[in-house]
Each structure stands twice: as C-alpha cells, then as structure tokens.
Amino acid sequence: MDSQAQTLSSELAESSQRRLSNQQSKYKLTYSVGVSETMNNKYRPTMEDVHTYVENFVERLDWGYFAIFDGHAGKQAAKWCGQHLHSIVERRIIENESEDVRNILNESFIETDSEIVGEVKGSSGCTAAVAVIRWELPDQALNTTASQKNTPTNPGLEGHKRMLYTANVGDTRIILFRDGKAIRLTYDHKATDKNEVERIEQKGGLVMKSRVNGMLAVTRSLGDKFFKDLVIGNPYTTSIELDSTRDKFMIIACDGLWDVISDQKACELIQNITDANAAAQTLVKYALDHFTTDNVTVSKSLAVAAAAAAAAAAVAVVAAAAQPAAFSVFPVGCLLSFAPVAFHKHPSLSLSQKFSSYLVESSTGLMRHRIASLSH
C-alpha cells in the first residue's frame, strides 16, 4: 500500500472513530453497573459463580440484561447459562415482543434447563437470578389505527414505562432499594421451605437434614439431571414499574452474601456509595469479614455499576445505573440509575436505527462490545 493510500485509510479510520465517539456520547445509558467477586479460597477450592451483563439488550437502546449463576457440583451448568441464557431470552422476545416478559423468562428457564440436562456433560447445576430492564410504550400507544401507524411520530419519553422483570431459581437474590426499604424480588427455593418440601414429597422425594434426598440444599435449579424429577427449573417471576424518584439501586447476589447479611442491612450498607464498583466491593468485603464460606458474587446497578467477588455470594444492585460483577451490585448484580437522557426521546428505536453507520463500519458489531461476562 502506497503512502497516499495509507494516509486515506488512516483518515477514514479516524473519521469513523470520531463518528462513533459522537454517537456514544450522545446516546448514553441511564444506568451503570458495578461488579466485584472473590473465590474465597480459605473455604472454597474453586470458583463456580458466573455472571453476565448485556447493555442495549435485544438491540434496544437502554435495555439491559443482568444475571448471576451460582454453580454446584461443578461449574459447567453455570458457565452454560452465562454463555447462552441471554440469547434464548433475546430470541423469544424478538419472536413475540408483545408477550409478557415473565412468560418469556419462564419459558427460557425451562428451555435452558432442558438443554443443560441433555447437552452439558456431568451432573452440575446452578441457581439463577436474571433481571431484564426495558422501556415500554404506554398502553394507549398500542391501540393506534392503521393510518396512525403510517404517520411519523415523536412520542418522546412522556408516558413510557421503565419496567423491571426478574426470574430466579434457587437462593440467588435480587433486591430493589425503594423508599429506603429493601424489596426482595426473588424467592428462596430451599429445602427448608414448607411449600417446596410438600412439592418434593408429593413427587416421591425425601427431604433429609434440609436437603433434597439428603444431598441438595436448593429445590429449584438449572441442571442437576439426577434430581430432575424433584428439582425443577421453573422460576419465580416478578414485574415492577421502576420509579427514578423512589428506586435508588438494585443488588443481585448469590447466597455467599445473604448467608451473612439481611436484605435491608445490605442496602443500607451501600446506600450512600455512588460508585457501583465501590458498592459491590463493599458488600464482598463485608461477606468475607463476616466469614462467609461460599463463593461470593455481587452486582450493583445505579446508573450502571457492577462488582464481583468470588467468595460464596453474588450480589447485584440496581438503582439508576448498572454494570457486571462476580460479587456484583447492579440491576441483577448491579446498580442501575434511571436518570433520563437525550436518546430516551425514542426509547423504542432499535440500535440499528440509532447506530446504523457504526454497525456497517464495525467488523464485530456493537452488541459484541456490549456483552460482558467477567467470570473466569
């Protein structure tokens, strides 16, 4: 390549980078994520926690996917979930975007459970906590006439809802800090729960020493093929409309954290920390200082922040920002912040509409850069 061609190529690359920087600065996320993790090698020889965070989920601006998976009997099931569950959820949303996301999460968990049992080697399993944040059009916007649909509009942010959908199996939790109070959006599926014990026994199983057939402490999980008649993958699901004036952050974490701290105390411990990573690290340190014996992963989301710690707990905090973590604090292992930004004037537009020039010029594509899994 001659010098003139090299100069032209360099100028085109610089121009492309400037356009990308301008686009990214114009369309900022309203959440941040912080993550912190620790294996806690004093008590655990391996790290079996996995977490995943996807910005602009389903190629929709300011949507987010946050998840923490706490493995047992090996890491294979947790790793598979970290690599594939978000893609299953995304595919199902694309197939029917008007369907209740709770149903989509339920179907996705069941599909994932079946895939792990049928395809993944070994007999490992994992708990799972998943959160999806997205903007939704107001109900009345869906009842437009055909002529209105063909008319260009600028609906703006007014009337749009910021929705948070969650799903979990096992004892990994998602906590929303609203009005100074911790709201648990998940359900602990443990062999100490009366309803779960009754279900296990009705299926012919036995609960001994607070364990299914004397072995497994959780009553719902993904994987665990040798317990599949008893330990199911159907999740507990919730939906809640977020309010930036009331909701400060969200925490997602595995039981390594919750074994040593209550939901409320965890939220109060980090409520004045504005940096999501620092918040996640604070929770991980607390778990270690209070002798948790498990891996720990915490994720906190504010405007998006995540932190991960591999000890025996995973935490995610969502406030109005988000990011990933092993000991994560984010909207599913992260802190989410929901301050409105400019691009929210068109919250339903796809990434291809907003970043078409970048998607054409980039060989890897925007979404690949936005998918983060910090697990080892």
C-alpha positions in Angstrom: 0.0 0.0 0.0 1.5 3.4 -1.1 1.7 6.3 1.3 -1.3 8.1 -0.2 -3.5 5.0 0.3 -2.2 4.6 3.9 -3.0 8.3 4.6 -6.5 7.9 3.2 -7.1 4.7 5.2 -5.9 6.4 8.4 -8.2 9.4 7.8 -11.2 7.1 7.2 -10.4 5.2 10.4 -10.1 8.4 12.4 -13.4 9.8 10.9 -15.2 6.5 11.7 -13.9 6.7 15.3 -15.0 10.3 15.7 -18.5 9.5 14.5 -18.6 6.5 16.8 -17.5 8.6 19.8 -20.1 11.3 18.9 -22.8 8.7 18.8 -21.8 7.0 22.0 -21.6 10.4 23.9 -25.0 11.4 22.5 -26.7 8.1 23.4 -25.6 7.3 26.9 -27.1 4.6 29.1 -29.2 5.8 32.1 -27.8 3.1 34.3 -24.4 2.0 35.5 -23.2 -1.4 36.8 -20.5 -2.4 39.3 -19.2 -5.9 39.9 -16.9 -7.5 42.5 -16.0 -11.2 43.0 -13.8 -13.4 45.1 -13.4 -17.1 45.2 -12.9 -17.1 49.0 -10.1 -19.6 48.8 -10.0 -20.0 52.5 -13.1 -22.1 52.3 -13.5 -22.9 48.6 -11.0 -24.5 46.2 -12.9 -23.4 43.0 -15.0 -20.5 41.8 -18.3 -21.7 40.5 -20.2 -18.3 40.2 -20.8 -16.8 36.8 -22.4 -13.5 35.8 -23.4 -11.9 32.6 -24.4 -8.3 31.7 -25.7 -7.1 28.3 -26.1 -3.4 27.5 -28.7 -2.4 25.0 -30.3 -5.8 25.3 -32.2 -7.2 22.2 -30.6 -4.3 20.3 -32.8 -1.8 22.1 -31.3 1.4 23.5 -31.0 1.5 27.2 -32.4 -2.0 27.8 -30.4 -4.2 30.0 -29.9 -7.9 30.9 -28.3 -8.8 34.2 -27.7 -12.3 35.6 -25.8 -14.3 38.2 -25.5 -18.1 38.3 -24.2 -19.9 41.4 -22.9 -23.4 40.4 -22.7 -26.6 42.4 -21.2 -30.0 41.7 -19.1 -28.2 39.1 -19.2 -25.0 37.0 -20.5 -26.5 33.7 -24.2 -25.6 34.2 -23.4 -22.1 35.4 -21.0 -21.4 32.6 -23.5 -22.6 30.0 -26.2 -20.3 31.4 -23.7 -17.4 31.4 -23.0 -18.0 27.7 -26.4 -18.9 26.4 -29.4 -17.9 28.6 -29.4 -14.3 27.5 -29.5 -15.4 23.8 -32.5 -17.6 24.5 -34.4 -14.8 26.2 -33.5 -12.4 23.4 -34.7 -14.8 20.7 -38.0 -15.3 22.5 -38.5 -11.5 22.9 -37.8 -11.0 19.2 -40.3 -13.7 18.3 -43.1 -12.1 20.3 -42.2 -8.7 21.7 -45.7 -8.1 23.0 -45.7 -11.2 25.2 -45.4 -10.8 28.9 -41.7 -10.9 29.7 -42.4 -13.0 32.8 -43.7 -15.7 30.5 -40.7 -15.4 28.3 -38.4 -15.8 31.3 -40.3 -18.8 32.4 -40.1 -20.5 29.0 -36.4 -19.5 28.7 -35.5 -21.1 32.0 -37.4 -24.3 31.1 -35.6 -24.4 27.7 -32.3 -23.8 29.4 -32.9 -26.5 31.9 -33.7 -29.0 29.2 -30.6 -28.0 27.2 -28.3 -28.4 30.1 -29.7 -31.8 31.1 -29.5 -33.0 27.5 -26.3 -31.5 26.3 -23.9 -30.5 29.1 -21.5 -33.1 30.4 -21.5 -34.0 34.1 -24.2 -33.6 36.7 -23.7 -30.0 37.7 -26.4 -27.5 38.4 -26.8 -23.8 39.3 -29.1 -21.3 40.9 -30.0 -18.4 38.7 -31.2 -14.8 39.1 -32.0 -12.8 36.0 -33.2 -9.2 35.6 -34.3 -7.5 32.4 -34.9 -3.8 32.3 -36.6 -2.2 29.3 -38.7 0.8 28.2 -42.3 0.1 27.2 -44.7 2.1 25.3 -47.8 3.3 27.1 -50.9 1.0 26.7 -52.7 3.6 24.7 -49.9 3.8 22.2 -50.6 0.2 21.2 -54.1 1.0 20.2 -53.3 3.1 17.2 -55.2 3.0 13.8 -53.5 1.8 10.7 -53.3 5.3 9.4 -51.7 6.5 12.6 -49.1 3.7 12.4 -48.0 5.1 9.0 -47.7 8.6 10.3 -44.2 9.5 11.6 -44.4 10.5 15.3 -42.1 11.6 18.0 -43.7 10.2 21.2 -41.0 11.4 23.5 -40.3 9.9 26.9 -43.6 11.0 28.4 -45.9 8.1 29.2 -43.2 5.5 28.6 -42.7 3.0 31.4 -39.3 1.7 32.7 -40.1 -1.9 33.6 -38.0 -4.4 35.6 -38.7 -8.1 35.1 -37.0 -10.8 37.2 -36.8 -14.6 37.4 -35.0 -16.9 39.8 -34.5 -20.5 40.8 -32.6 -21.4 44.0 -31.4 -18.9 46.5 -29.6 -16.2 44.5 -31.5 -13.0 45.2 -32.4 -9.7 43.5 -33.1 -6.8 45.9 -34.6 -3.4 44.9 -33.9 -0.5 47.2 -37.1 1.6 47.1 -38.1 4.4 49.5 -35.3 3.4 51.9 -36.6 -0.2 52.1 -35.3 -3.4 50.7 -37.8 -5.2 48.4 -36.9 -8.8 47.6 -38.0 -9.6 44.0 -37.0 -13.3 44.2 -38.0 -16.4 46.2 -35.6 -18.6 48.1 -36.2 -22.2 46.8 -34.7 -24.1 49.6 -35.4 -27.5 51.2 -36.4 -25.6 54.4 -39.4 -24.0 52.7 -42.7 -25.7 53.6 -44.3 -25.3 50.2 -41.2 -26.7 48.4 -40.9 -29.6 50.8 -44.6 -30.5 50.2 -43.9 -30.4 46.4 -40.8 -32.6 46.7 -42.7 -35.2 48.9 -45.7 -35.3 46.5 -43.3 -36.2 43.7 -42.0 -39.1 45.8 -38.8 -37.4 47.1 -37.5 -37.1 50.6 -36.1 -34.1 52.4 -33.5 -35.0 55.0 -31.4 -32.6 57.0 -32.9 -29.7 54.9 -31.6 -31.3 51.7 -33.4 -32.9 48.8 -32.8 -36.7 49.2 -30.2 -35.7 51.8 -27.9 -34.1 49.2 -29.1 -30.8 47.5 -29.9 -27.7 49.5 -32.0 -26.0 46.8 -35.3 -27.3 45.4 -35.2 -25.5 42.1 -32.2 -25.1 39.8 -31.0 -25.3 36.2 -29.3 -28.7 35.5 -28.9 -31.3 38.3 -30.0 -34.0 35.9 -30.1 -36.7 38.5 -32.6 -34.8 40.6 -34.7 -33.6 37.6 -38.0 -35.3 38.8 -37.8 -33.3 42.0 -35.6 -30.3 41.4 -37.3 -28.3 38.7 -36.2 -25.3 36.6 -39.5 -23.3 36.7 -38.6 -19.9 38.0 -40.3 -17.4 40.4 -41.0 -14.3 38.3 -41.9 -10.7 39.0 -42.5 -7.5 37.2 -42.4 -4.0 38.6 -42.5 -0.5 37.1 -39.5 1.5 38.1 -39.7 5.0 39.5 -36.5 7.1 39.5 -37.8 9.2 42.4 -38.2 6.2 44.6 -35.8 3.5 43.4 -32.1 4.0 44.2 -30.4 0.8 43.1 -30.7 -3.0 42.7 -28.5 -5.7 44.1 -28.1 -9.2 42.7 -26.0 -11.7 44.7 -25.6 -15.3 45.4 -26.1 -16.9 48.9 -22.5 -16.3 49.8 -23.6 -12.7 50.7 -27.1 -13.4 52.0 -25.8 -16.1 54.4 -24.2 -13.3 56.5 -26.3 -10.2 56.0 -30.0 -9.3 55.7 -31.5 -7.6 52.6 -32.2 -4.4 54.5 -28.7 -4.1 56.0 -27.0 -4.8 52.7 -28.9 -1.9 51.1 -28.2 0.4 54.0 -24.5 -0.5 53.9 -24.1 0.9 50.4 -26.9 3.4 50.1 -24.5 6.4 50.3 -21.9 5.0 47.9 -22.3 6.5 44.5 -19.8 4.4 42.6 -21.3 1.0 41.7 -18.0 -0.9 41.7 -17.1 0.5 45.2 -20.5 -0.5 46.4 -20.1 -4.1 45.1 -16.6 -4.3 46.6 -18.0 -3.1 50.0 -20.6 -5.9 50.0 -18.0 -8.5 49.1 -15.6 -7.3 51.8 -18.4 -7.4 54.3 -19.2 -11.0 53.4 -15.5 -12.0 53.8 -15.1 -10.1 57.1 -18.1 -12.0 58.4 -16.8 -15.4 57.5 -18.9 -16.4 54.6 -17.9 -19.9 53.5 -19.1 -19.8 49.9 -18.0 -18.1 46.6 -19.3 -14.6 46.5 -20.5 -12.6 43.5 -22.2 -9.2 43.9 -23.5 -6.9 41.2 -24.9 -3.5 41.7 -26.6 -1.2 39.3 -27.1 2.6 39.7 -26.7 4.4 36.6 -24.9 1.1 36.0 -22.3 -0.4 38.2 -21.3 -3.9 38.9 -18.8 -5.6 41.3 -18.0 -9.2 41.6 -16.4 -11.2 44.5 -15.9 -14.9 44.4 -16.4 -16.0 48.0 -19.8 -17.6 48.2 -22.2 -14.9 47.5 -23.3 -12.9 44.5 -25.0 -9.5 44.7 -26.4 -7.1 42.2 -27.7 -3.7 42.8 -29.9 -1.6 40.6 -30.6 2.0 41.3 -30.5 4.0 38.2 -27.2 2.7 36.8 -25.8 -0.7 36.0 -22.7 -2.9 35.5 -21.5 -6.5 36.0 -19.8 -8.3 38.9 -18.7 -11.5 40.5 -19.6 -10.0 43.7 -21.9 -7.8 41.8 -24.1 -5.0 42.7 -26.2 -4.0 39.8 -29.8 -4.4 38.3 -29.1 -8.0 38.5 -25.8 -8.0 40.1 -25.6 -4.3 39.5 -26.7 -0.8 40.5 -29.0 0.8 38.0 -29.6 4.5 37.6 -32.6 5.7 35.7 -31.9 9.4 35.1 -33.4 10.3 31.7 -31.1 11.1 28.9 -31.5 12.5 25.4 -31.9 9.3 23.4 -34.9 8.3 25.5 -36.9 10.5 23.3 -37.1 7.4 21.1 -36.8 4.6 23.7 -38.4 2.0 21.3 -36.0 2.5 18.4 -33.6 -0.3 17.7 -29.8 0.0 17.8 -29.7 -0.4 14.1 -31.7 2.8 13.7 -29.5 4.7 16.0 -26.1 3.3 15.2 -26.5 2.1 11.6 -23.3 3.7 10.5 -21.3 2.1 13.2 -22.8 -1.3 12.6 -21.9 -1.1 9.0 -18.3 0.0 9.7 -17.5 -2.3 12.6 -16.5 -5.8 11.8 -17.5 -7.1 15.2 -20.8 -5.1 15.7 -21.9 -3.0 18.7 -23.6 -5.8 20.7 -20.5 -7.9 20.9 -18.7 -5.0 22.5 -21.5 -4.6 25.0 -21.7 -8.2 26.2 -19.6 -8.7 29.3 -19.1 -11.8 31.3 -16.3 -11.4 33.9 -16.2 -14.9 35.1 -13.0 -16.9 34.9 
